[in-house]
Amino acid sequence: MALSIPLAMTPLNQRRWENFKSNRRGYFSLWLFGFLFFTTLCAEFIANDKPLLIQFKGEYYTPVFHIYPETTFGGEFELEMDYRQDYAKELIEPHGWMLWPPIHYSYDTINYARIAPAPPSLDNLLGTDDQGRDVLARVIYGFRISVLFGLALTFFSTIIGVGVGALQGFHGGKIDLFGQRFIEIWSGMPSLYLLIILSSFVEPGFWWLLGIMLLFQWMTLVDVVRAEFLRGRNLEYVRAARALGMSDGRLMYRHILPNAMIATVTFMPFILTGAITTLTSLDFLGFGLPAGSPSLGELIAQGKNNLQAPWLGITAFMVMSVMLTLLVFIGEATRDALDPRKYHTGA
């Protein structure tokens, strides 16, 4: 009956959660980061150059999800309607209305009415970059893609790293010996140089960058998990389970892996921070996401190249500082919550 209780509801994990909440800095950082992340997941409904909903002659249209030609609203051409032009308003508003998102720009929308880069104003709250694109919209989309990239890289590298470390630590012997020698050689490979070389053959993209960085990022957790399995395989209850005929896979999953996951979960926020920083660095150097993608690293590069537009560098610095600071605070609170030497006293 006890095995049917979900892992998150066990008394041990409840105590860990209370320890986490007792760290006010980490607890509020988790809520704030979660709010920012889930808000940016709806970026298309916050910053877009298309209305969310159009009511025209008694019918409803959703330009956010569908492409409508001008002829749908009484225009002359079969081209996609540019809803920000006065021509679109003249066609639609006499027969209906348009519901716009709070920001009337997407990450690639160019504001031709202002000379780029333009300072902050009521139309562009954080100004525009050197191509006339709204900085606030690019920050919203860039925040989302940076966090999603970091989460994906952290997830896949954790799976591979835990698996490799578990095999090395549990079996030991030649598997551990050859595995360690391979990691020593592989970790010495210049990953940045490989990215620069490969970028001359293949156009960088989200999944391409994720795959290349995953080739090196998975080694972060191998040593930690390996040490836990080397220690755990000699414990009395593990030997007893093996003597009763339990298979190696079940031994690793049921009896040793839960202990190894404590150290793994502790490292995960810091791995996420490193992944976001690496992506930002590659975008800053020009070897990251494709040109035109909403990127915080590209915004930092624009701030460096346009010193006469200080709002670009200040915005990029503030966004990166807040993002990484929140993640570090969450990681510290997680580390303290999983530390068996610390207990929640209610103080």
N, C-alpha and C positions, 0 to 999 in steps of 0.2 A: 504493500500500500504506500510505503514511503517513497518507493521508486516512481510512483505515478505523479508525485508532486512536481510541478514545473521547477526548473532550476532557479529561475528568478525569484521563487517564493520560498526557498529554503531559509531557515533561520540564519545560516551563515551569510547568505547573500543579502538578507534583510539587514544584518548588522553592518555589512560592508556599505550598503546604501546609506545607512544612517551616518556612518563615518564620512562618506562622501558629502552628504548634506551639511555636516558639521563644518566643513571647509567652505565658508560662505563665498570666498573669492572664486573657487572652482565651480560651486553650485550655480551662482548667478552667471558665470561665464558660459556654462553649459546652456542655460536658458537663453542667453543673449545670442550665442552662436547658432543655436537651433532656430531661433526666430529669424535671424538674418538669412540662414541657409534656406529654410522653407519658404521665406518670402521671395528669394531670388529664383526658386524653382518655378514660380509663377511670373517670371520676367516678361513673358509675352503679354500678360494682362496688366503689367505696370508701365512698361516702356515699349511703345509700338507706334509705327507710323500708319497703322490701320485702325479703324474704329472697332470696338469690341462687338457692337451690335448696330444694325441699321434698320430702321423702319421706313419703308418706301412703298407708298400706295397700298397700305394695308398688309404688306408682306414683310417678313423679317429676314435679314441676311447677316451672316457672321463672317466678315472678311478676315478675321484672325485664323479661321480654319479653312476657308475656301477662297479661291481666286475668282473674282467676278470681272468680266469685261465692261467697258464703258457702255456698251449697248444695253446692258441689264438695267441701267438707270437712265436710259434715253439718250446716251451718247452716240457718237458717229463711228467709232473705231472698235475693233475687236481686241484692243489692247487692255491690259490690266489697269483698272482705275487708280489714279493717284489721288487719294482722298485728301491730301493736304493742300491741294491746289484750289484756288477760288472756283475753278470750273466745276469741280466735284460738288462744292457747296451750292452752286447755282442750279445744278441738276437735282440734288437730293432734298435740300432743305425746304423748297416750296411744297414738296409732297410727303415730307416725313422728317426724320431727325437721325442724328448720329450720336452714339454713346462712345466717347473717347476714353482711353486709359489716362491715368494722371500725367504721364509724360508722353508727349506726342512725337517721340523719336524712338527709332530702334537703334541697335548698336552700329548699323551701317548707313543710317539716314544722314544725308548731308544737308546742312542748313545754308542754302545759297544766299540768304538774306543778310548774312553777316560775314565780315572779312575774317578768315581763319588765320591763326587761332584767336577766338573771341573771348573776352573775359566773362565771368559769371553775370547773369542777368535773370530777369523773371522768366524769359523764354528758355534759357539754358542755365539751370541753377548752378552748375559747376563749370560753365563755359563750354567751349568747343576746342577740339584738338587742331592740329595743323592741317587737317583735311576737312574741317568743318563739321565733324561728327560730334554729337552730344556726349560730353564726358560722363555725365551721370548715368546715361543709358549704357554706355560701355562698361562702367564700373559694375553695374548690376549684372550684366551678362558675364563679365569677366570673373566676378566673384563666384558665380554659379559654376562656370566651367573649370575654374581652379579647384574648387572643393570637390566637384565630381571626379576630376582627374585624380586628385589626391586620395579620395576614398577608394576608387577603383584600383589604383596602384597599391594602396595599403592592403586591400582585401586579397588580391591575388598573390602579392608577395608574402602575406602572412600564411596563406594556405601552402604555398611551396616551401617557405622557410620552415614551418612547423613540421611538414612531412619529411623533409630532408634531415632536419635535426633529430626527429624522433627515430628515424631509421638508423642514423649513425650512433646515437646514444644507446638505443636498446640492444642492437646487435653487436656493436663494438667490433673488435678484431680488424680484419682487412677492410670491411665496409667503412668503418670509421677512419682507418688509416688513409685509404685512397680517397675517401670523401674530403678529408681535411687537406690533403695535398692538392686536390682539384680546386677547392675553394681558395687556397692560397694563391694559386696561379691565376684563377679567374678574377679574383679581387684586385689583382695587379694590372688588369687591362684598363687602359685609359678610356673610360666611357664617353667623356666629352669629345675626345678626338674621333671616336667611332661615330658619334652622332654627326659631327661636322662632315666626316667623309661620306657617310651614307646619305646625308641631306643633298649632296651633289648628284646622287643617282635617283633618289625618290623624293617626291614632294612631301614634306612633313605633314602629318595629320594627327588627330587625337589618338586613334588606335595604333598608328605607327609609332608614335612617341611612347605610348603606354607599353607596347611590346618591347621596344629597345630598352627602356628604363627598367622594365621587369627583369631583364636578363641579369641585372646587377643588384637590384634592390632586394631580391629575395634572401640574400646572404645576411641581412641585418639580424634576423632572429635565429639563425641556425645555431650559433654558439650558445645562446641562452637556453634554447630548447634541448640541445644536445647535453648540456650540463645537467639539466633536470632529469633527463632520462638515464644518464649514467648513474646518477644518485638513486633514482627511484627504482631501477631494476634490481637492486640488491636489498630492498626493504623486505621485512619479514612477510608482510601480507601479500606482496607480489610473488615471493617464492612459494608461499602457501597456495596461492591461486594457480601457479604453474604446476605444482605438485598434484593438484586436483584435476589437471588435464585441460585447463583453460588455454585457448589458442593464443598465439603471440599477438594477433591483431586485436583480440578482445582485451588482452592484458594492457596493451598500449592505450586503447581507447577508454577503457573503463577505470583503470587504476592509476596510470601515470600521467596521461594527458591532462586531466583536471588540474594537477599541481603545476604542470608546465604552462598552462594557460594563464595562470596568475601573472607570471613574468611577461608573457606575451601581451596580455591586455594592457599592462603597464607601459609597454613600449609603443603601443599602437598610436596614441596621440602624437608622439614625437616623430614616428614614421610619417604620419600624415603631414606634419609640419615640414619635414624634410622634402617630401614629394612636392608640395606646393611651392616651396622655395626653389627647388630644382627646375620646375616648369617655368616659373617666373624668370629665373636666370637665363634659361634657353631662349625664351621669348625676347628678353632684353638683348641678347646677342644676335638674334635673328635666325636661330636654328630651332625654334619651337613650332607653334601652331602656324597654319598658313597665313599669308599676308591678308589683312583685313579682319581677322578673327578678333573677337573681344578678348583682349589679353591685358592683364595687369603689368606684365613685363614690357609689353609694347608701349604702354602708357608711361612707364618709367623712362624708357628710351626717348619718348617724345619730350618728357620733362628735361632730360639732359640736352637734347638738341634744340630746345626752345626756351632758353633761359629768360627770354623776355616775357614768357607766359608762365609765371610762377605757380599758377593754379594747377597746372598739369603735374608738376613734381610734388606739390603739397598734397594733392588728392591721392596720388599713387602711394606716397609715403604713409599717409594716414590710414588708407584702406589696408595696406599690408601690415602695418603696425598693429591695428586693431585685430585683424584676423589671426595673426601669429601669436599675439599676446593672449587672446582668448583660448587658443589651442594649447598653449603652454600651461596656462592656469588649469585647464581641464586635465591635462596630463599629470600635473603635480597632485591634484586632488584625487585622481584615480590611483596614483602610486601610493598615496597615504591611506586610501581606503582599503587597498589590498594588502597593506603591511600588517602581518599578524601581530606585531608588537604594539600596534595602536588600536585602542578600543574607544568606542563612542561612550562618553560618560554623561551626555546630556547637558554639559556645562555650556 
